[in-house]
Amino acid sequence: MVVAALAGGAALSSMVSLFPFLVTLSLYKNAIFIFSGSMIALNGYLSFKPLKEIACDVESGEVGCEVAGKYNRKMFYISLGIFSVGVFTAYLLGPIASLFG
């Protein structure tokens, strides 16, 4: 257990010395998660709201709109997954680990 703690501390200190901006990111993680979550929510709203008019390229027609819509939805789900993993790691993993250890 002590060896694992020492190795984890060494890994963390080397990460901080290699990427010093991680300290700044950790200080502002609440604002960063609020901003990124609101941007993902806005993307979800714009991707899934029903449109009255379709603004597409005239040459590609509605096929281009369908391809772009599928791509936007796929990127939304990928972004939401990455965001969910980040929120779990930043806010939930510590309290869960302290319950079991």
C-alpha positions as a Python dict, from the first residue, in 0.01 Angstrom:
ca = {
    (1, 'M'): (0, 0, 0),
    (2, 'V'): (282, 240, 85),
    (3, 'V'): (463, 160, -239),
    (4, 'A'): (147, 233, -437),
    (5, 'A'): (103, 565, -256),
    (6, 'L'): (464, 663, -322),
    (7, 'A'): (438, 565, -688),
    (8, 'G'): (116, 761, -724),
    (9, 'G'): (273, 1066, -562),
    (10, 'A'): (574, 1042, -790),
    (11, 'A'): (353, 1009, -1095),
    (12, 'L'): (145, 1310, -989),
    (13, 'S'): (448, 1526, -922),
    (14, 'S'): (601, 1438, -1257),
    (15, 'M'): (271, 1519, -1433),
    (16, 'V'): (251, 1856, -1259),
    (17, 'S'): (612, 1938, -1342),
    (18, 'L'): (561, 1834, -1704),
    (19, 'F'): (223, 2010, -1743),
    (20, 'P'): (215, 2303, -1496),
    (21, 'F'): (-117, 2433, -1631),
    (22, 'L'): (-289, 2137, -1460),
    (23, 'V'): (-273, 2330, -1132),
    (24, 'T'): (-459, 2622, -1288),
    (25, 'L'): (-715, 2388, -1443),
    (26, 'S'): (-778, 2225, -1107),
    (27, 'L'): (-833, 2564, -945),
    (28, 'Y'): (-1101, 2658, -1199),
    (29, 'K'): (-1256, 2315, -1258),
    (30, 'N'): (-1604, 2425, -1144),
    (31, 'A'): (-1617, 2709, -1396),
    (32, 'I'): (-1469, 2490, -1669),
    (33, 'F'): (-1725, 2214, -1613),
    (34, 'I'): (-2015, 2461, -1597),
    (35, 'F'): (-1906, 2629, -1920),
    (36, 'S'): (-1839, 2305, -2107),
    (37, 'G'): (-2164, 2148, -1981),
    (38, 'S'): (-2364, 2449, -2096),
    (39, 'M'): (-2196, 2437, -2438),
    (40, 'I'): (-2276, 2066, -2472),
    (41, 'A'): (-2635, 2132, -2363),
    (42, 'L'): (-2665, 2409, -2622),
    (43, 'N'): (-2525, 2174, -2885),
    (44, 'G'): (-2781, 1911, -2788),
    (45, 'Y'): (-3064, 2161, -2809),
    (46, 'L'): (-2955, 2285, -3150),
    (47, 'S'): (-2895, 1931, -3279),
    (48, 'F'): (-3230, 1786, -3173),
    (49, 'K'): (-3477, 2072, -3199),
    (50, 'P'): (-3718, 2043, -3491),
    (51, 'L'): (-3639, 2287, -3767),
    (52, 'K'): (-3905, 2473, -3961),
    (53, 'E'): (-3671, 2548, -4246),
    (54, 'I'): (-3378, 2341, -4360),
    (55, 'A'): (-3071, 2540, -4451),
    (56, 'C'): (-2868, 2314, -4678),
    (57, 'D'): (-2644, 2339, -4975),
    (58, 'V'): (-2853, 2357, -5289),
    (59, 'E'): (-2632, 2115, -5481),
    (60, 'S'): (-2627, 1837, -5223),
    (61, 'G'): (-2993, 1874, -5128),
    (62, 'E'): (-3137, 1704, -4825),
    (63, 'V'): (-2878, 1425, -4838),
    (64, 'G'): (-2617, 1674, -4717),
    (65, 'C'): (-2845, 1778, -4432),
    (66, 'E'): (-2897, 1418, -4325),
    (67, 'V'): (-2524, 1347, -4328),
    (68, 'A'): (-2448, 1665, -4132),
    (69, 'G'): (-2727, 1591, -3884),
    (70, 'K'): (-2601, 1238, -3821),
    (71, 'Y'): (-2247, 1370, -3776),
    (72, 'N'): (-2365, 1640, -3532),
    (73, 'R'): (-2561, 1390, -3326),
    (74, 'K'): (-2271, 1146, -3319),
    (75, 'M'): (-2032, 1420, -3205),
    (76, 'F'): (-2285, 1528, -2941),
    (77, 'Y'): (-2299, 1178, -2793),
    (78, 'I'): (-1920, 1144, -2800),
    (79, 'S'): (-1882, 1483, -2627),
    (80, 'L'): (-2146, 1391, -2371),
    (81, 'G'): (-1964, 1065, -2296),
    (82, 'I'): (-1628, 1235, -2250),
    (83, 'F'): (-1792, 1503, -2034),
    (84, 'S'): (-1963, 1237, -1821),
    (85, 'V'): (-1635, 1055, -1761),
    (86, 'G'): (-1474, 1387, -1664),
    (87, 'V'): (-1752, 1476, -1420),
    (88, 'F'): (-1738, 1129, -1266),
    (89, 'T'): (-1362, 1149, -1225),
    (90, 'A'): (-1354, 1506, -1096),
    (91, 'Y'): (-1647, 1498, -857),
    (92, 'L'): (-1762, 1143, -781),
    (93, 'L'): (-1459, 916, -786),
    (94, 'G'): (-1297, 1071, -477),
    (95, 'P'): (-1601, 1038, -248),
    (96, 'I'): (-1673, 685, -375),
    (97, 'A'): (-1311, 580, -320),
    (98, 'S'): (-1313, 726, 32),
    (99, 'L'): (-1619, 517, 117),
    (100, 'F'): (-1437, 196, 28),
    (101, 'G'): (-1089, 280, 145),
}
